[in-house]
Amino acid sequence: MSTYLQDMLRRRMRALNGTAEAGFTLIELLVVIVILGVLSAIVVFSVRGINDKGQGSACKTDKSTIQTAEEAYFASDNRGVYGSMDDLVTGGFLSSASAWYDVKVNGATYDITPKTALPGGQANPCTA
């Protein structure tokens, strides 16, 4: 009988040793969490810079589109005058009015200026 008890004891010891080595320690898990936190912070800060550059490009593109529409309006059969934002939209030179820019016509010239306030009280990203 002593061999049966010794055999059972050996099996239990092997089982305990096997489960103890199969898991992670608390320190290892904390180190992994800290590393993931640092990596996510790096990603958040780098994505914010990409968004700012994209917004600047969108402002430049919108202004360039308005300038091209003004030149096309001037060159078309409109007696050599520039048009307001409404004239550009109704004439088919723009698909919709710009949410960021206003067009001011001063006789034979025009001026594209950023809007001071957007609907909903938002700041205009093109004013910076």
C-alpha positions as CSV (number, residue, x, y, z in Angstrom):
1,M,0.0,0.0,0.0
2,S,2.8,2.3,0.6
3,T,3.7,2.2,-3.1
4,Y,0.1,3.2,-4.0
5,L,0.2,6.2,-1.7
6,Q,3.6,7.2,-3.0
7,D,2.4,6.9,-6.6
8,M,-0.6,9.1,-5.8
9,L,1.6,11.6,-4.1
10,R,4.0,11.7,-7.1
11,R,1.0,12.2,-9.5
12,R,-0.3,15.1,-7.4
13,M,3.2,16.7,-7.2
14,R,3.6,16.5,-11.0
15,A,0.1,18.0,-11.5
16,L,0.9,20.9,-9.2
17,N,4.2,21.6,-10.8
18,G,2.7,21.4,-14.3
19,T,-0.1,24.0,-13.5
20,A,2.3,26.3,-11.7
21,E,4.5,26.6,-14.7
22,A,1.7,27.0,-17.2
23,G,0.4,30.4,-16.1
24,F,1.8,34.0,-16.0
25,T,2.9,35.8,-13.0
26,L,1.3,39.1,-11.9
27,I,4.4,41.0,-12.7
28,E,4.6,39.7,-16.2
29,L,1.0,40.7,-16.9
30,L,1.6,44.2,-15.5
31,V,4.6,44.6,-17.7
32,V,2.6,43.6,-20.8
33,I,-0.2,46.1,-19.8
34,V,2.3,48.9,-19.4
35,I,3.9,48.2,-22.7
36,L,0.5,48.2,-24.5
37,G,-0.3,51.5,-22.8
38,V,2.9,53.2,-24.0
39,L,2.3,51.9,-27.5
40,S,-1.3,53.1,-27.6
41,A,-0.2,56.6,-26.4
42,I,2.3,56.8,-29.2
43,V,-0.3,55.9,-31.8
44,V,-2.8,58.4,-30.4
45,F,-0.3,61.3,-30.6
46,S,0.9,60.4,-34.1
47,V,-2.7,60.1,-35.5
48,R,-3.5,63.5,-34.1
49,G,-0.8,65.1,-36.2
50,I,-2.0,63.3,-39.3
51,N,-5.5,64.6,-38.7
52,D,-4.2,68.2,-38.5
53,K,-2.3,67.9,-41.7
54,G,-5.3,66.5,-43.5
55,Q,-7.5,69.4,-42.3
56,G,-4.9,71.9,-43.6
57,S,-4.9,70.1,-47.0
58,A,-8.7,70.2,-47.1
59,C,-8.7,73.9,-46.5
60,K,-6.2,74.5,-49.3
61,T,-8.1,72.3,-51.7
62,D,-11.4,74.1,-50.9
63,K,-9.9,77.5,-51.5
64,S,-8.3,76.3,-54.8
65,T,-11.6,74.9,-56.0
66,I,-13.3,78.3,-55.3
67,Q,-10.5,80.1,-57.2
68,T,-10.9,77.8,-60.2
69,A,-14.6,78.2,-60.2
70,E,-14.2,82.0,-60.1
71,E,-11.9,82.0,-63.1
72,A,-14.2,79.7,-65.0
73,Y,-17.2,82.0,-64.2
74,F,-15.2,85.0,-65.3
75,A,-14.2,83.4,-68.6
76,S,-17.7,82.2,-69.3
77,D,-20.4,84.4,-70.9
78,N,-20.8,86.6,-67.8
79,R,-19.6,89.9,-69.2
80,G,-16.2,89.7,-67.6
81,V,-17.3,89.9,-64.0
82,Y,-16.7,87.6,-61.0
83,G,-19.5,86.0,-59.2
84,S,-20.6,85.6,-55.6
85,M,-20.7,82.2,-53.9
86,D,-24.4,81.9,-54.9
87,D,-23.6,82.7,-58.5
88,L,-21.0,80.0,-58.6
89,V,-23.4,77.4,-57.3
90,T,-26.4,78.3,-59.4
91,G,-24.2,78.6,-62.5
92,G,-22.9,75.0,-61.9
93,F,-19.3,76.0,-61.3
94,L,-19.5,74.7,-57.7
95,S,-21.5,71.7,-56.5
96,S,-22.3,73.4,-53.2
97,A,-21.4,76.5,-51.3
98,S,-18.2,76.3,-49.2
99,A,-18.7,75.9,-45.5
100,W,-15.3,77.4,-44.7
101,Y,-14.9,80.4,-47.1
102,D,-16.9,83.4,-48.3
103,V,-16.4,85.2,-51.6
104,K,-16.4,89.0,-51.7
105,V,-16.6,90.5,-55.2
106,N,-15.1,94.0,-55.5
107,G,-15.9,95.1,-59.0
108,A,-13.2,93.5,-61.3
109,T,-11.6,91.5,-58.4
110,Y,-12.6,89.0,-55.8
111,D,-11.4,88.0,-52.4
112,I,-11.8,84.6,-50.7
113,T,-11.9,85.0,-46.9
114,P,-12.3,82.4,-44.2
115,K,-15.7,82.5,-42.5
116,T,-15.4,83.8,-38.9
117,A,-18.0,81.4,-37.4
118,L,-19.4,78.1,-38.6
119,P,-22.9,76.8,-37.9
120,G,-23.1,75.2,-34.5
121,G,-20.5,77.6,-33.0
122,Q,-17.6,75.5,-34.3
123,A,-14.3,77.2,-35.0
124,N,-13.2,77.4,-38.6
125,P,-10.1,75.2,-39.2
126,C,-9.1,77.4,-42.1
127,T,-8.5,80.6,-40.1
128,A,-5.3,79.4,-38.5
